Amino acid sequence: MSGFVFKQFKVAQTRSAMKVSTDGILLGAWADLVTAQRLLDVGTGTGLLALMCKQRKPCMAVSAVEIDENACADAQQNFANSPWPDIALVQKAIQQVNSITEFDVVISNPPYFNASLKGDDQARNTARHTDSLSFSELISAFKRLSHEKSFLNVILPCPEAQQFITQAQLQDLHLVRHCLVNTTKAKAPSRSLMCFAYQARSCELTHLTIHGEAGQYSDEYIALCKDFYLKM
């Protein structure tokens, strides 16, 4: 099977435009699930985040939403072949999702290109560009599908992260956890892991370096992701 093999599950990705990435693995391992009983993965793609979160907390009810038909086919296959076939999958734009369930945690590796040239691959454009899901729309969906103690977890490149923080503030959400990620200590942070809440509190700011000086995974990255990588 063409795909990515983790310790407890496999991810087929022959049809999905967006493949397994370090960004997704970081977010799935970092998100705070301590109080979560119901989780929603927005734009699940291959289903990676839903699977990682379900592995971390098997008793949690996990739902996933994906607009693209081909990505849904991969996700459905991955859920069915995993130890957690009860993950619920809906093929629909999140803007059209209504639920009587209020989710405790919403997680998303959202599209972030908003001013760049598009390619010929429509599915990849949908997965990568904000005209299919703007930051404001994602935040609005979170507010519609959550409750006052819920959390929204996302990962974005650092410049786009600042735009997202501004949009969140406009909708009365507060950044409560923020991890700046750099590939090596010599480089500036390139990614922001962020957790937003309704209640304001002091933001917990941390840093994570992925690679050591010799190019190997850093001890902190291994500590975060060792439950998932097959050879870690």
Long-range contacts (C-beta under 8 A, 24 or more apart in sequence): 3-46, 5-230, 6-51, 6-228, 6-229, 6-230, 7-227, 7-228, 7-229, 7-230, 8-55, 8-82, 8-83, 8-228, 9-51, 9-55, 9-78, 9-81, 9-82, 9-83, 10-78, 10-81, 10-82, 11-46, 11-47, 11-48, 11-51, 11-74, 11-78, 12-46, 12-74, 12-77, 12-78, 12-81, 13-46, 13-74, 14-74, 15-70, 15-71, 15-73, 15-74, 16-45, 16-46, 16-68, 16-70, 16-71, 16-74, 16-75, 16-123, 16-127, 17-45, 17-68, 17-70, 17-71, 17-121, 17-123, 17-124, 17-126, 17-127, 17-128, 18-45, 18-46, 18-71, 18-124, 18-127, 18-128, 19-46, 20-46, 20-48, 21-109, 22-210, 23-109, 23-155, 23-191, 24-48, 24-49, 24-52, 24-109, 24-155, 25-52, 25-225, 25-228, 25-229, 26-155, 26-181, 26-191, 26-193, 26-208, 26-224, 26-225, 27-107, 27-109, 27-153, 27-154, 27-155, 27-193, 28-52, 28-53, 28-56, 28-107, 28-228, 29-56, 29-224, 29-225, 29-227, 29-228, 30-153, 30-179, 30-193, 30-224, 31-105, 31-107, 31-153, 31-195, 32-105, 32-151, 32-153, 32-177, 32-195, 33-57, 33-60, 33-105, 35-104, 35-149, 36-60, 36-104, 36-105, 36-151, 37-61, 37-104, 38-63, 38-101, 38-102, 38-103, 38-104, 38-105, 39-63, 39-103, 39-104, 39-105, 39-106, 39-107, 40-64, 40-65, 40-103, 40-105, 40-106, 40-107, 40-145, 41-65, 41-107, 41-108, 42-94, 42-106, 42-107, 42-108, 42-110, 42-133, 42-138, 42-141, 42-142, 43-67, 43-94, 43-108, 43-109, 43-110, 43-111, 43-127, 43-133, 44-71, 44-75, 44-89, 45-71, 45-74, 45-75, 45-109, 45-127, 46-71, 46-74, 46-75, 46-78, 47-74, 47-75, 47-76, 47-78, 47-79, 47-87, 47-89, 49-107, 49-108, 49-109, 50-75, 50-79, 50-87, 51-78, 51-79, 51-82, 51-84, 51-87, 52-228, 53-105, 53-107, 54-82, 54-84, 54-87, 55-83, 55-84, 55-227, 55-228, 56-227, 58-83, 58-84, 61-88, 62-87, 62-88, 63-87, 63-88, 63-89, 63-90, 63-99, 63-101, 63-103, 64-88, 64-89, 64-90, 65-89, 65-90, 65-92, 65-94, 65-97, 66-90, 66-91, 67-91, 67-92, 67-93, 67-94, 67-126, 67-132, 67-133, 68-123, 68-126, 68-127, 70-123, 71-123, 71-127, 93-132, 93-133, 94-133, 94-137, 94-138, 94-141, 95-133, 95-137, 95-141, 97-141, 97-145, 98-144, 99-145, 101-145, 102-145, 102-146, 102-147, 102-150, 103-145, 103-146, 103-150, 104-146, 104-147, 104-149, 104-150, 104-151, 105-150, 105-151, 105-152, 105-153, 106-141, 106-142, 106-145, 106-146, 106-150, 106-151, 106-152, 106-153, 107-152, 107-153, 107-154, 108-138, 108-152, 108-153, 108-154, 109-154, 109-155, 110-135, 110-138, 110-154, 110-156, 112-156, 112-157, 112-160, 135-163, 135-164, 135-167, 136-167, 136-170, 136-171, 139-167, 139-168, 139-171, 139-173, 139-196, 140-171, 142-173, 142-196, 143-171, 143-173, 148-198, 148-199, 149-197, 149-198, 149-199, 150-197, 150-198, 151-176, 151-195, 151-196, 151-197, 152-195, 152-196, 152-197, 153-193, 153-194, 153-195, 153-196, 154-193, 154-194, 154-196, 155-191, 155-192, 155-193, 155-194, 156-191, 156-192, 156-194, 157-190, 157-191, 157-192, 158-188, 158-189, 158-190, 158-191, 158-192, 161-191, 161-192, 161-194, 164-194, 165-194, 168-196, 172-198, 173-197, 173-198, 174-198, 174-199, 174-200, 174-201, 174-203, 175-203, 176-200, 176-201, 176-203, 176-204, 177-203, 177-204, 177-206, 178-203, 178-204, 178-205, 178-206, 179-205, 179-206, 179-207, 179-208, 180-205, 180-206, 180-207, 180-208, 181-207, 181-208, 181-209, 181-210, 182-207, 182-208, 182-209, 182-210, 183-209, 183-210, 183-211, 184-209, 184-210, 184-211, 184-212, 184-213, 185-209, 185-213
